[in-house]
Amino acid sequence: MTIVKKTSLLLLCAMLLILAAACGNNKNDKKELATVKFSEVIHSIFYAPHYVAMSQGFFKDQGLNVDMNTAQGSDKGAAALIAGTADISLVGPETSIYIYNQKGDKTLKVFHQLTSRDGSFLLSREKLGNFKWSDLQGKTIIGWRPGSAPQMVLNSTLLKEKVSDVKVVTNIAAPAMAGAFTSGQGDFIQLFEPVASTLVKEGKAYFVASLGEAFGPFPETSYVATSDFIKKNPEIIQKFSNAVAQGAKWLSNASNDEITKALKPFFEGTPEDLIIQSVERYKSQGTWSTNPELTKEQFETLQKVLIENGVLKADAKVTNMDDIVDMSFVKNIGKSE
């Protein structure tokens, strides 16, 4: 009996040591997670790869804990970076140009290009047969704030299609736009997913056009950080880029059920069929590039649109792209893993 008791005691001690070691490892794992204060411009399925990286644990696999909030505007997302209340923001890359031209103490740098087309859709109040851009003549569109990427893409599209005499309302806050439209304001509205599909499903609007398809390739939203933060935390920037790229890759290969399960926690109340429909819509127009690099050609397109919309003077163009863009982390994706 004594031998049996001693054996049992030894086994019990061994088990306790294993459990203690496991608990110790878990604690170390938690300590190793670096918290990144992250600000997204708006909340939309347009940014699905980011939410996938969160839900599938890709950020945690890289040793990062992403503390996310929604800024409701690129200007606010950029301000959070300057103020230090955000480490990384998902905003329009034009904000880096604006900040750079202010010649202040801090500059912002784009280090990862998430979307390569505009993500908004044009909806009408009345059902139209074959929509033509000329149908907007003399009409009112509820649009986005002045100087924002979707507002400029819409304006440039109207210029390209030679449509004039269109009133674009730009003073309604993003969260209130859909409500303003359903209460009777405007003839058309410019919305992102899944809000666009929600209004259509409820019979409150009709889909007429994709601004992403109408305008063509455009570097709409990028991950941006201050030059100081990037210089001090290159490992965090690289890990962050790795995780987002993994999210985009996963999204391109996952089943509808897997995608729904991954995105549902971020869009509670949105029907599953609308989640999938939104993802498919963005996929079909080539929203998420397999290469998240902001190219010189895209940068030129961006500055051309800024000049066309009167928010950047031709002589204020950023001639050296490297002053506000650092694609070294994108080029190193996967190499350090």
C-alpha positions as a printed Julia matrix, in Angstrom:
337×3 Matrix{Float64}:
   0.0    0.0     0.0
   2.85   2.33    0.88
   4.41   1.85   -2.57
   1.04   2.44   -4.23
   0.5    5.58   -2.2
   3.98   6.87   -3.03
   3.41   6.17   -6.72
   0.06   7.94   -6.65
   1.6   10.88   -4.85
   4.38  11.14   -7.41
   1.86  11.01  -10.26
  -0.23  13.7    -8.6
   2.83  15.92   -8.16
   3.8   15.41  -11.79
   0.32  16.37  -12.94
   0.35  19.48  -10.77
   3.73  20.5   -12.19
   2.42  20.06  -15.76
  -0.67  22.16  -14.97
   1.47  24.82  -13.32
   3.76  24.95  -16.34
   0.77  25.23  -18.66
  -0.69  28.06  -16.61
   2.71  29.73  -16.58
   2.91  29.52  -20.36
  -0.57  30.99  -20.72
   0.43  33.9   -18.53
   3.55  34.43  -20.57
   1.51  34.31  -23.77
  -0.76  37.01  -22.44
   2.21  39.12  -21.4
   3.75  38.77  -24.83
   0.72  40.29  -26.58
   1.48  43.9   -27.49
  -1.63  46.08  -27.46
  -2.13  48.19  -30.58
  -4.56  51.09  -30.35
  -6.33  50.9   -33.7
  -8.82  53.33  -35.29
 -10.94  52.45  -38.34
 -12.42  55.22  -40.47
 -15.95  53.71  -40.54
 -17.36  50.28  -39.76
 -18.03  48.42  -43.0
 -17.67  45.0   -44.62
 -15.44  46.98  -46.99
 -12.76  46.22  -44.39
 -13.57  42.51  -44.03
  -9.93  41.29  -44.17
  -9.21  43.22  -40.97
 -12.16  41.71  -39.08
 -11.18  38.27  -40.33
  -7.66  38.79  -38.96
  -9.24  39.58  -35.59
 -11.83  36.8   -35.5
  -9.46  34.09  -36.79
  -6.75  35.02  -34.31
  -4.2   36.11  -36.91
  -3.26  39.22  -34.91
  -2.86  37.17  -31.74
  -0.75  34.63  -33.62
   1.55  37.56  -34.41
   1.63  38.55  -30.74
  -0.72  41.52  -31.08
  -3.86  42.53  -29.23
  -5.85  45.0   -31.39
  -7.9   47.51  -29.39
 -10.29  48.83  -32.05
 -12.56  51.87  -32.22
 -14.37  53.63  -35.08
 -13.36  57.22  -35.84
 -16.19  58.09  -38.27
 -13.91  59.93  -40.69
 -10.34  59.89  -42.02
  -9.77  63.33  -40.55
 -10.61  62.02  -37.09
  -8.5   58.89  -37.62
  -5.52  61.04  -38.61
  -6.09  63.36  -35.63
  -6.01  60.33  -33.32
  -2.57  59.4   -34.67
  -1.23  62.91  -34.18
  -2.68  63.08  -30.65
  -1.3   59.65  -29.77
  -4.7   58.14  -28.95
  -4.22  55.69  -31.83
  -1.1   53.81  -32.92
  -2.45  52.74  -36.32
  -5.41  54.09  -38.28
  -7.25  52.76  -41.31
  -7.93  55.93  -43.3
  -7.77  57.41  -46.75
  -4.1   57.76  -47.83
  -4.84  61.37  -48.79
  -4.66  62.23  -45.07
  -0.91  61.57  -45.19
  -0.6   64.14  -47.97
  -2.66  66.7   -46.05
  -0.57  66.27  -42.88
   2.71  66.32  -44.81
   1.82  69.61  -46.53
   1.01  71.21  -43.18
   4.74  70.93  -42.34
   3.98  70.16  -38.71
   6.03  68.26  -36.14
   4.59  64.9   -37.16
   4.11  63.14  -40.48
   2.02  60.11  -41.33
   3.14  57.19  -43.46
   1.09  54.63  -45.38
   2.49  51.15  -44.78
  -0.24  48.81  -46.11
  -2.88  49.37  -48.81
  -6.06  47.51  -47.88
  -8.56  48.48  -50.6
  -7.91  49.29  -54.25
 -11.34  50.64  -55.26
 -14.02  52.84  -53.77
 -16.4   50.82  -51.62
 -19.6   52.86  -51.91
 -22.75  52.14  -53.88
 -25.32  54.52  -55.3
 -28.94  53.82  -54.34
 -32.1   55.5   -55.59
 -35.39  56.25  -53.87
 -37.43  55.29  -56.91
 -36.95  52.14  -58.94
 -35.2   52.91  -62.21
 -35.06  50.86  -65.38
 -31.67  51.17  -67.05
 -29.76  53.63  -64.9
 -27.72  56.28  -66.71
 -25.53  58.81  -64.95
 -27.52  61.53  -66.68
 -30.47  60.41  -64.49
 -28.77  62.36  -61.69
 -29.3   65.66  -63.5
 -31.19  68.03  -61.2
 -31.3   65.46  -58.37
 -30.03  65.45  -54.8
 -27.55  62.86  -53.5
 -26.81  62.28  -49.83
 -23.05  61.88  -49.93
 -19.97  61.97  -47.72
 -18.11  64.82  -46.08
 -16.07  67.2   -48.29
 -12.54  65.98  -48.98
 -13.31  62.37  -48.07
 -12.39  59.63  -50.54
 -15.98  58.56  -51.38
 -17.04  62.18  -51.88
 -14.15  62.86  -54.24
 -14.67  59.6   -56.16
 -18.34  60.52  -56.67
 -17.46  64.03  -57.82
 -14.76  62.77  -60.19
 -17.2   60.2   -61.59
 -19.77  62.95  -62.23
 -17.08  64.97  -64.0
 -16.05  61.96  -66.07
 -19.66  61.27  -67.02
 -20.19  65.0   -67.73
 -23.14  65.24  -65.35
 -23.83  68.68  -63.9
 -26.58  70.33  -61.86
 -26.4   67.66  -59.15
 -26.77  68.67  -55.51
 -24.58  66.55  -53.24
 -25.37  66.9   -49.53
 -22.1   66.6   -47.6
 -22.99  67.82  -44.11
 -24.74  64.74  -42.7
 -22.66  62.59  -40.32
 -21.93  59.1   -41.65
 -24.0   57.23  -39.01
 -27.03  59.44  -39.77
 -26.98  59.24  -43.58
 -29.22  56.19  -44.01
 -31.73  57.57  -41.5
 -31.85  60.91  -43.3
 -32.56  59.15  -46.59
 -35.3   56.89  -45.23
 -36.94  59.91  -43.58
 -37.35  61.51  -46.99
 -34.19  63.51  -47.71
 -32.52  63.18  -51.11
 -33.29  61.33  -54.32
 -30.15  59.17  -54.16
 -27.69  58.09  -51.47
 -24.1   56.85  -51.49
 -23.56  54.05  -48.95
 -21.13  51.3   -48.0
 -21.98  47.69  -47.2
 -23.79  46.24  -45.36
 -25.95  49.37  -44.9
 -26.57  49.62  -48.66
 -27.9   46.07  -48.96
 -29.93  46.48  -45.77
 -31.88  49.43  -47.21
 -32.46  47.53  -50.46
 -33.71  44.44  -48.63
 -36.07  46.59  -46.54
 -37.5   48.07  -49.75
 -36.36  51.57  -48.82
 -33.91  51.99  -51.71
 -32.87  50.49  -55.03
 -29.35  49.63  -56.13
 -28.27  51.57  -59.25
 -24.46  51.66  -59.46
 -21.13  50.75  -57.89
 -18.79  53.73  -57.57
 -15.88  51.31  -57.41
 -16.73  49.89  -60.83
 -17.72  53.24  -62.33
 -14.54  55.07  -61.33
 -12.06  52.21  -61.57
  -8.9   51.48  -59.55
  -8.38  53.89  -56.66
  -6.37  53.53  -53.41
  -9.27  54.21  -51.06
  -8.15  53.06  -47.61
  -4.73  52.39  -46.13
  -3.15  51.52  -42.82
  -1.28  54.57  -41.6
   0.92  55.4   -38.6
   3.16  58.29  -37.63
   6.72  58.17  -38.9
   7.88  58.15  -35.26
   5.76  55.14  -34.34
   6.95  53.18  -37.37
  10.57  53.99  -36.61
  10.24  52.95  -32.96
   8.04  49.88  -33.57
   9.0   48.22  -36.88
   8.28  44.75  -35.46
   4.7   45.72  -34.59
   4.12  47.23  -38.04
   5.46  44.09  -39.73
   3.35  41.77  -37.57
   0.28  43.9   -38.17
   0.83  43.74  -41.95
   1.38  39.97  -41.78
  -1.91  39.46  -39.94
  -4.0   41.6   -42.33
  -2.47  39.91  -45.38
  -3.33  36.54  -43.86
  -6.89  37.76  -43.32
  -7.22  38.76  -46.97
  -5.84  35.42  -48.12
  -8.2   33.5   -45.83
 -11.16  35.52  -47.1
 -10.43  34.67  -50.71
 -10.52  30.92  -50.03
 -13.09  30.51  -47.23
 -16.58  29.08  -47.66
 -19.7   31.2   -47.19
 -20.38  29.53  -43.84
 -16.85  30.24  -42.64
 -17.05  33.87  -43.77
 -20.41  34.37  -42.06
 -19.11  32.9   -38.81
 -15.99  35.1   -38.96
 -17.79  38.39  -39.68
 -21.05  37.92  -37.76
 -19.64  39.13  -34.4
 -18.72  42.46  -36.03
 -22.11  42.96  -37.69
 -24.67  41.81  -35.16
 -28.18  42.26  -36.44
 -27.13  41.99  -40.09
 -28.73  38.95  -41.78
 -26.23  36.31  -42.85
 -27.3   36.5   -46.5
 -26.5   40.22  -46.56
 -23.06  39.61  -45.07
 -22.24  37.15  -47.85
 -23.81  39.35  -50.51
 -21.7   42.3   -49.34
 -18.51  40.27  -49.4
 -19.29  38.91  -52.87
 -20.01  42.41  -54.14
 -16.65  43.66  -52.95
 -14.85  40.59  -54.24
 -16.42  40.88  -57.7
 -15.13  44.42  -58.2
 -11.59  43.57  -57.11
 -11.65  45.48  -53.84
  -8.98  43.51  -51.99
  -5.77  43.17  -53.94
  -3.57  40.12  -53.41
  -0.67  42.57  -53.29
  -1.36  45.22  -50.6
   1.13  47.67  -52.04
   0.43  51.3   -52.78
   2.07  51.64  -56.19
   3.41  54.79  -57.87
   0.59  54.55  -60.41
  -2.04  54.43  -57.66
  -0.34  57.31  -55.86
  -0.49  59.38  -59.04
  -4.19  58.55  -59.45
  -4.79  59.64  -55.87
  -3.08  63.0   -56.31
  -4.83  63.57  -59.64
  -8.21  63.12  -57.91
  -7.19  65.45  -55.08
  -6.2   68.16  -57.56
  -9.35  67.59  -59.61
 -11.45  68.08  -56.49
  -9.64  71.24  -55.43
  -8.23  69.91  -52.14
  -4.65  69.84  -53.4
  -2.9   72.45  -55.5
  -0.89  71.17  -58.44
   2.28  72.78  -57.1
   1.71  71.1   -53.71
   1.9   67.55  -55.06
   4.14  65.22  -53.1
   6.95  64.54  -55.57
   8.81  62.01  -53.45
   6.34  59.25  -52.61
   8.73  57.82  -49.99
   8.13  60.88  -47.81
   4.7   59.55  -46.87
   4.71  55.92  -48.03
   6.73  52.96  -46.71
   6.01  49.71  -48.52
   8.97  47.81  -47.03
   6.7   45.97  -44.6
   4.37  44.81  -47.37
   7.35  43.53  -49.33
   8.5   41.57  -46.28
   5.16  39.88  -45.58
   5.79  36.22  -44.8
   9.57  36.52  -44.78
   9.91  36.96  -41.01
   7.43  34.24  -40.09
